[in-house]
């Protein structure tokens, strides 16, 4: 070691982090995870620390660091410390589902691609973090996939008499051929409270008419056009048609059913509800009948939702005059203005976030402009096309959803009326508000300041009478648990496949599943109260085998030599959790997947239980898996530590590394990742604010902990080898 003369303090890297935007180290601030004016260290110790080589000099296994992508890309001092001291980097936030996946489910790779190119120039490898977690998810997109479908009521009244179906007697309805049975089933319709006609094709059925349900006579007006619509599904792939009596063309040799812009004689059915809709007008008299012909295929069971079998006279539907000039937002948000709220309160959402059409109104109620009783603090306004008429009844209707649980209230200007608060959720819902006008109402407000969050509003209608002119309210189609599982399974497959395939040449180790366990060692179930806006639980919809599927997908789409990890925190404080995680790994592998390694995060403090740390490593070693310390930092409880606290921190870092190398066999030592570079506040806006957990201080000076880590990695006090005069 050559002679070095230093100043009476640790050498300073004099550069402050440049500001970063949305990608600050935004890690999960679970409370169970756990000001900097460094007091002068003894000068002899300060010079010893300055003489240490870079961290990765002292170890043969992989030494990694958790970093912020923007800080690495934009701050030279930060980047240089990273490049000089570490072999591998883990991005704290930028590679997770929320920042990578947009509202359409598309993965945006450009930002991470540029980062990986930069790290490759420095000779660093990148650890993939993380594929399947419950936080930092684009929960709005995922919840939208499984949201209920809301169908507004059809305009006009239904000309078809449904009473014989609703009472289950089939009075007025007939069957020329009933196959293996025609009945009405309660709770089998579009919603759990609605009815469905159940029709079962016989085992030898081959012709459409071999399973046929015939309606009562339907009155019509000559020359009018009638829209026929219904919802149908089957227990397997099926096929059907509609035929008639009382039309010039009673059998569907032409355009009864349309799909994709082309006409076809018969329609196909599946296990998903689908709507069949078409019009007829070639009546030969004042009534007609229609026949559901479903006998094409043997053994298929069909369900037709009773409430939504409709025959509506299109020429008798009154025109709905909307007193809001722009309620669909298809051409933008013209006519709407922010009356109260933050700078980003009002904007146009694209089609992916619309209920239907090309756009929706997006409203953000930020923390400064929201809170209980403060609905008006985020307020969006549009004038009516004319003042309302005194004594007239008006209906205001709209569709709304929010990225998390929220609240909306409408109000009028001029003469003020107030709707009661309406709860919102990530599922689109249809809301109606009926009131009688005083005559002085000039406009409509959406008051969204009651609960902080992001809201989407679409299809705003203000009209006299019933909003839809129909005979019933909207239809809510709830997805079944099986449908939700299939949809979310596909979303997870697209996400994992997309990430692993894209980074096949550049990333060879992944956190496949992150934080699956509860503190008692049982598997999380996804049932939480008041979830954050970026919370989405894969296990809630996919069950215990969600991790089995995740590991299989990562293996199938990656390289055979990729190292695939499961990762969790507090394993050193809850031995039950550690044991539960190991048991879950055993279960995953019993189902045919392979887990290469286990990551233990170790967000600890100087007071963490050392005996439990040692016990944890012994149990992890016994798993036979690669073991990685995945997110190591040591809290002091202050950003202004004393010399004694700095020494305790260094000692704890060294102890952890000593125990890792004592109990984890060399063949199982994947490596250690230090979580963060420095105590600079730019790194701690979200993660451990007002703390000093890292190896460099706020000015990028090496702390006592730097020596502790080096000595721990080397397995000895490296400074004992130093020779030459110390100047201080």
Buried (B, 14 or more C-beta within 10 A) or exposed (E): EEEBEBEEBBBEBEEBBBEBEEBBBBBBEEEEBBEBEBEEBEBEBBBBBBBBEBBBBBBEBBBBBBBBBBBBBBBEBBBBBBBEBBBBBBBBBBBBBBBBBEBEBEBEBEBBEEBBEBBEEBEBBBBBBBBBBBBBBBBBBBBBEBBBBBBBBBBBBBBBBBEBBEEEEBEBBBBEBBBBEBEBEEEBBBEEEBBBBBBBBBEEBEEBBBBBBBBBBBEBEEEEBBBBBBBBBBBEEBBBBBBBBBBEEBBBEEBBBEEEEEEBEBBBBEBEBBBBEBEBBEBEEEBBBBBBBBBBBBBBBBBBBBBBBBBBBBEEBEEBEBBBEBBBBBEEBEBBEBBBBBEEBBEBBEBBBBBBEEBBBBBBBBEEBBBEEBBBBBBBBBBBEEBBEEEEEBBBBBBBBBBBBBBBBBBBBBBEBBBEEBEBBBBBBBBBBEBEBBEEBBBBBBBBBBBBBBBBBBBBBBBBEBBBBBBBEBBBBBBEEEBBBBBBBEBBBBBBBBBBEBBEEBBBBBBBBBBBBBEEBEBBEBEEEEBBBBBBBBBBBBBBBBBBBBBBBBBEBBEEEBBBBBBBBBBBBBBBBBBBBBBBBEBBBEEEBEBBBBBBBBBBBBEBEBEBBBBBBBBBBEBEBBBBBBBBBBBBBEBEBEBEBBBBBBBBBBBBBBBBBEBBEEEBBBBBBBBBBBBBBBBBEBBBEEBBBBBBBBBBBBBBBBBBBBBBBBBEEBBEEBEEEBEE
